[in-house]
Amino acid sequence: MSIREASHAGSWYTSSKQQLSTQLDGWLAQVPSNTKPIGPQSSSGNAVELPSPGCRAIIAPHAGYSYSGPAAAWAYKALDLSKAKRVFLLGPSHHFYLTRCALSQCEEYETPLGNLRLDKDTISALHQTGKFDKMSLGVDEDEHSLEMHLPYIYKLLSKSAPPS
């Protein structure tokens, strides 16, 4: 079985399961359960609750957690996973030139909290469209943009449905 190593754990974020779990819990707890929108038009409305019911997509930073951990918590706190069947994760490639989207060939993504299983059937179906390339394991592990989201995803999925 091919497992993508958490190659940035220990440098971009802690590799300690206990410390990482505590950090994520702390950052998520600092985000209020409701907040006033800040946009020019939305700020005139009422406060919104978090998670935002039906919120199925977020944009979150992917820098090291010392820079982006608390900001990412705001995005992840807004996400409503109550009806999620799978999570699609999109990120830029910083080290390898791509002409189109690339798919992982791994079966699991490692995090210090535990591994996330990839939906190989969905990945295969996407690849069969001819619109996606496959990433080598080396390219996958060199890139940090997706990895920085994995601990948050693991944490939130573990809260909504304990990992199998």
C-alpha positions in Angstrom: 0.0 0.0 0.0 1.3 3.4 -1.0 1.2 6.0 1.8 2.2 9.6 1.3 4.5 10.5 4.2 3.7 13.7 6.2 7.0 15.1 4.9 6.6 18.6 6.3 5.6 17.5 9.8 8.4 18.5 12.2 9.2 21.6 10.2 6.1 23.4 8.8 4.0 22.1 11.7 4.7 19.8 14.7 5.1 16.1 14.2 3.8 15.4 17.8 0.3 13.9 17.7 -0.5 15.3 21.1 0.9 18.8 20.5 -0.8 19.0 17.0 -4.1 17.9 18.3 -3.9 20.5 21.1 -2.9 23.3 18.7 -5.7 22.5 16.3 -8.3 22.3 19.1 -7.0 25.6 20.5 -7.2 27.4 17.2 -10.6 26.1 16.4 -11.8 27.0 19.9 -10.6 30.6 19.4 -13.0 31.0 16.4 -16.4 32.1 17.8 -19.5 30.0 17.1 -21.1 33.1 15.3 -19.6 36.1 13.8 -20.5 39.3 12.0 -19.7 39.3 8.2 -17.1 42.0 7.2 -18.0 42.5 3.5 -19.3 45.8 2.4 -22.8 44.4 1.7 -22.8 41.4 4.1 -21.8 43.4 7.1 -25.2 45.0 7.2 -26.8 41.6 7.8 -27.1 39.5 10.9 -24.3 37.4 12.5 -23.7 34.0 10.9 -23.2 30.8 12.8 -20.2 28.6 12.4 -20.1 26.0 11.0 -22.2 27.7 8.3 -25.0 25.3 7.5 -24.5 23.8 4.1 -20.9 25.2 3.7 -19.3 22.7 1.4 -16.3 24.6 0.1 -13.6 26.7 1.7 -10.4 28.5 0.7 -7.7 28.3 3.4 -4.0 29.2 3.6 -1.3 26.6 3.3 1.7 28.2 4.9 3.4 26.8 8.0 1.1 26.6 11.0 3.1 29.3 12.9 1.9 31.7 10.1 -1.4 30.2 9.0 -2.7 27.8 11.7 -5.1 30.3 13.4 -6.3 31.8 10.0 -7.0 28.3 8.6 -9.1 27.5 11.7 -11.6 30.2 10.6 -12.0 28.5 7.3 -12.3 25.0 8.8 -14.7 26.2 11.5 -17.0 27.4 8.8 -17.1 24.0 7.0 -20.2 21.9 7.5 -19.2 18.2 7.1 -22.5 16.9 8.4 -23.4 15.4 5.1 -20.0 15.0 3.5 -19.3 11.7 1.7 -15.8 12.7 0.5 -13.5 15.7 0.6 -11.9 17.1 -2.5 -8.6 19.0 -1.9 -7.1 21.3 -4.5 -3.8 23.0 -4.2 -1.1 24.7 -6.3 2.1 23.1 -7.3 5.2 25.0 -6.0 8.0 22.7 -7.1 6.8 20.8 -10.2 5.4 22.3 -13.5 1.9 21.0 -14.3 0.0 21.6 -17.5 -3.2 20.4 -15.9 -4.5 19.0 -12.6 -2.6 16.0 -11.1 -4.0 13.2 -9.0 -2.2 11.3 -6.2 -1.3 7.7 -6.7 -1.3 7.0 -3.0 -3.9 5.1 -1.1 -3.5 7.1 2.1 -2.1 10.4 3.3 -0.2 10.3 6.6 -0.7 12.9 9.3 0.7 12.9 12.8 -3.0 12.5 14.0 -3.6 9.4 11.8 -3.9 8.5 8.2 -6.6 9.7 5.7 -7.7 7.1 3.2 -8.0 8.3 -0.4 -11.1 7.4 -2.5 -9.3 5.4 -5.2 -12.5 4.8 -7.2 -13.1 8.5 -7.5 -9.4 9.1 -8.4 -9.6 6.4 -11.0 -12.8 7.8 -12.5 -11.2 11.3 -12.7 -8.1 9.9 -14.3 -10.2 8.1 -16.9 -11.6 11.3 -18.2 -8.2 12.1 -19.7 -8.1 15.5 -18.1 -5.8 14.7 -15.2 -2.2 13.6 -14.8 -0.9 11.4 -12.1 1.7 12.7 -9.5 4.7 10.6 -8.6 5.2 9.9 -4.9 8.2 12.2 -4.9 6.3 15.2 -6.3 3.4 14.5 -4.0 5.7 14.5 -0.9 7.7 17.5 -2.0 4.5 19.7 -2.2 3.2 21.2 1.0 0.0 22.9 -0.3 -2.2 19.9 0.3 -0.4 18.5 3.3 -1.0 21.6 5.4 -4.8 20.9 5.2 -4.6 17.3 6.1 -4.4 17.6 9.9 -7.4 20.0 10.0 -9.4 17.6 7.7 -8.5 14.6 9.9 -9.4 16.5 13.0 -12.8 17.6 11.7 -13.7 14.2 10.2 -12.7 12.5 13.4 -15.2 14.8 15.3 -18.0 14.1 12.8 -17.3 10.4 12.3 -14.5 8.6 14.1 -11.9 7.1 11.7 -12.3 3.4 10.8 
